[in-house]
Amino acid sequence: MKVLTVVGNRPQFIKAAPLSLALRAAGIDEVSLHTGQHYDRAMSAVFYEELALPEPLYSLDLRSADAALMQPEILAALERERPDWVLVFGDTNSTLAGALAGVEAGIPVAHVEAGLRSGDLAMPEERNRIEVDRISTLLLCPDARSRETLASEGVAAEAEVVGDVMADATRLFAPIARERISIDREPGSYLVATVHREANVAQPRLGRIVEGLNRLDEPLAFPVHPRTRAALADAALELEAHVELLEPLGYLELAALASQARVILTDSGGLQKEAYWYGVPCVTLRPSTEWVDTVETGANVLVDDDPDRLVRAVREATLPADLPELYGDGHASERVAASLLGRIGGRD
């Protein structure tokens, strides 16, 4: 069996690492395609080095998040390779472009992280999730809630709960990160923030988030996404002295830093889950989240772009005792591989 996987941004590189290992162990031939949606070295190439991923056979280097530019290039690769499955991850424009290209090529699409919903249709990621789920052949869900969501929407494709492949990555790589990388900070003595979503780097939201960060009274490490750095400069926004602006970090560096923070502030879906698995309270800079279980357990607080709520949430952040296991046991990748092997692809 041959599978073509489509990746394009940081979380997808992370998800691809344990899944690539599982596909290889199952005897599945994997062809990887990198769309180039994230093209900064610290946001893309460094993951192949740090996570020991084989270099993608197809590297489009489009340096764009435009799905319409990606789709014909992905289609050309699919026509050349004729895999049994197209495997797409999450909710980015690369996800959508890969799924649309698979449908156009007549190759079944398997969607990892199917069924997630934040309820916010203003988010392009939410619209991508819905469209990809509706056109996929196999829906690989991180939890039962996601499968129930698909059923309630009347999505016809087969849905299977496999767990979350990012839990696999955390299980495999977080201990390595803490062992290999010195953070030169006392664990629990600092905060970590990441801001990158399209809505959050536009005014006035970015200014309100910066106001909240500036009002915090603890050291704050802020690895700055290239898009966010440009937006800060364009809006002439400045951070106070307690906020240390860092260059984008590789996965292992960020894992070492974030896993030992007192609180993580983020608009990243992936980092919300990682905070939960690290045992670090999370403050989410969004009005909604697709990872609602983290909020319901009390491990994650939504503050939107409200500076007052942000400051209060960080000050009061604690983790409840006896948190339940969420999103699988760290072995989702093996289940994905078994699920693909157990189904006939587009051709004999």
N, C-alpha and C positions, 0 to 999 in steps of 0.2 A: 504494500500500500504506500502511496505517496501523498503527502500533505504539503500544501503551500501555506505558510503562515505570513500574515501581513502585520507589520509593526511600524510605528512611526513616532512614538513619544516615550518619555521616561517610564511611566507605569507599564507600558507594553513591553519594553525591554526587560523589565524585572519579571513580569509574568512569563515571558518567553523562556527565561533561563531554566527553571525547574521543569517546565513542560518539554523543552528540547531534550533534557536528560531522560524524561519518561518516554517520549516518543522513540528515542534511540534504543532504550532498554526493551521496548516492545517490538522492535524490528521494523518500525515505520520510517520510511525515507522522508526526511523533512527538507523542504526548500524554503529558505527564508527570504522575504522581500521587505526592504526598509524604504518607506516612502520618502523619507527626508523631511517629514513634517516638523520635527525638531532637528535643526542642523548645527546648533552650537556644539562644539566638541564635548563640553561637559554635560550636554543633554542627550548625546547620542553615542558617538564612537567610544567614549570612555566606558560605557556599559558593556560593550563587547569585550573590552580588555579586562575589566574588573570581574565580570561574571563568567568569563571563559566561554563566551558564546562563539560559535563559528561565525566568521564574517558572512553577512548575507550574500547569497548568490546574485541577488538583484538589489542594487542600491540606486534609487531613482534620483537622489540628490536634488529634489525639486525645490527645496527651501521655501515651501509654501504649505499652508493649511487648506488649500482649495481642493475639495474632493473632485471637482470637475477636471482638474489637471491630473490628478492621480489616476482616475479610473481608466483611461485608455492605456496608460503605461502598465497598470496591473493586468488589464485584459490581455495585453500582448504577452506578458509573462505566462499567464494562464494558458493561452493558446499554444505557447511553446512547450510548456511542461505537461499539460493535461493531467493534473493531479486528480486523486479521488475526492479530495476535500479541499476547500478553502477555509482556513481557520482565522477568525478575526477576534479581537479582544476589546472589551469595554465599549467606549462611547465616543471616540474621537472621529474626526473627519476621515482619518485613515481607515478606521473601522467601517464607516459607511461606504467609502470608495471600494474597499476590498469586497464587501458584501454585494454591492451593485455589479461589480465586475464579474463576480462569481455567477450571479444570476444571468448576466448577459452571455457568459461563456457556457452556460448549461452545466455548471459544476456545483454540487451541493455545498452549502455554506454552514459551518458550525460556529456558533457564537458563544464565546466564553464570557461569563458574567451576564447572561441573559436574564431578563425579567426585572432588572433593577429600575426603580422609579423614584424620583424626588418629588414629583407632582408639580414641578415648575417648568412649564412649557416655554418660558422665556429663555431657558438655557439651551444653547444649541446641542449640548450633550444629551439632554433629555429627548429632544426630537430625534437625534441619531439613534438612541437606544430603541425607541419605539419603531422606527423604520427598519432597523436591522433585524429586530425580533420578528417583524412581520414577513420578511423575505427569506429568513434562514430556514434551513432544513432540520437542523438539530440545535436545540437550545440547552446550553450547559449552564445550569443555575448554581449560584453560590449557596442558596438556602431554600427552605421550603416556602418562605414568604414570596420569594421571586417566582417560584413555580405557580403559586396560587394567583399571583398578579397576572401572569400570562393566561391562566385559565379564565380569570374574570374578564379579561379583555377579548376572549374568544380567539386567541392566537392558535392556529391549527397545527403548527409543527410540533414534533415530539419534544418534550421537555424532561430533563433529567437533572436531579440534584447531585452535584459532584463535589461541592465545597469550593473554596476560593484558592486559585493558584497563587495569589499573593501571600496567603498563609504559608504555602510551601516555601516560597522565597524567604519569608521571615524566619521560618524554622531552620532553613539551611544556612542563611547568610548573616543573620544578625549576630550570632555568637562569633563568627569569623571576623565581622567588622569590629566588634568590641575588643577582640584579642589583638587584631593587627594594627588598629589605628588609635593613636593617642590623641585625645581631644584637648588636653592641656586645660581642663576645667574640672572643678569639683562636681561630681554627679549630684544632680538635684539642686544646684545653685544658680541655674540659669534657665531662660526660656528659649524656645526655637520658633521662628515664624517662617512660613512660606506663603507667597501670594502670586498667583499667576493667571487666574481665570479672566477671560475677556471682560466680563462685567466689572471685575474688581480693579482692573488697571485703567478704567475710564473715570473721568470726573463726573459727579463729585464723590463717587464711592471711594476712590483711592485716597483722596484727601481726608475723608472721615476715618478710614482705616489707619492712615498715618497718624492722625490726631490721637487715636486710641493707643497705638504703639508708643507714641511719644509721652503719654501720660503714665505709662507703666514705670514702676520703681525698682525693677530687677534687671540684671544684665540680659540682653536679648541678642541672640545670634540669628541673623537674617540672611540666609543664602538667597541672592536676588536673581530671579529668572531674567534673561535678556530683555524680554518684552516689558517686564516690570521696571527694570532699570531705565529703559528708554522713556517709559511713561512718567516716572519720577522726575527725570530731567526735563521733559516737556512741560510738566506742570510746576516746575521749580519748587518741588516739595523736598524738605530737608528732614532728616531724622536726628533726634537728640543723641547726646554722647553715649547714653547707655545702650544704644542700638548699634551693633557691629554689623556693617554691611559686608557680606562675604560674596565671593564669586560663586557661581553655581557649583554644587558639590556632586561628586560621583556617588553612586548608590551606597557603597560601603562607608564612605565618609559621612554621608547624611544619616545612615543607619546608626553609626557609632555616636554621632552628635545627638540625634533626636531620642534615641533609646535611653539616654541618661539625663534628659532634660527634666525640669520640674513640671512644665506644661508645654504642650505643642499648640501653636496657633496656626491655622492653615485654611485654605480653600480647596485643598487637594482631597479628592475622594480616597485615593490610595493611602495618604498619610493619616487620614482619620482612622482607617482600619489598623494601620501599623502602630499608631499610638495605643490602640486597644490591646494589641498583641504584646507591645512593649511594656504595658502596665503604666502608661503615662497619661494623665488627664489631657483631654483635647478641647480646644475652643475653636469652633468652626466659623469662619468669616463668610457665611452664606445664610440666606433665609430658610433654606431647606437642604436636605441631604438624602441621597439614595441609600445611605447606610443608617437607616432609622433605628436599628436595634442598638447601635452605640449610644444614641440619645436616650432611648427608653430605659437602658440599664443605668443611666446617670454618669457614664464615662465621658460623654461628649455633650457640649452645650452650644447651641446655635445662637450667635449674636448678630448676624447680618453685618451691617457696616456701622452699627451704633457704638460710638466711642465709650459711652457710659456703661453699656452692657458688656463690652469687651473688657474694660478695666475691672468691673465687678466679677466677671466670670473667672478671670485669671487670678484675682485675689482669693476667691473662694474655691478654686479648683481642687478637688480631691477625688479619689476613686472609691466607689462603694466596695464594701467587703464582699467576697464570694461572687465575683463576676462569672457569668456563665461562659462556656465555650461558644464562640460565634464564628460562623462561616467556615466550618470544617475543621479537620484535624491535622492539616498540613500535608495531606496526601491526595489532594485533588488532581494533580497532574497525572498520576497513575490511573485514576478513574476516567479522565478525559481520554487517555490513550486507549484504555479498554473499551470505552464507548465507541470510539471511532472504528476500532478493529471489529467490534461486534455488529457493525452495520455495513451494508453494501454501499459503495459509493456510486458515482454517476455511471460507471461502466463496469462490466465484468473484467 
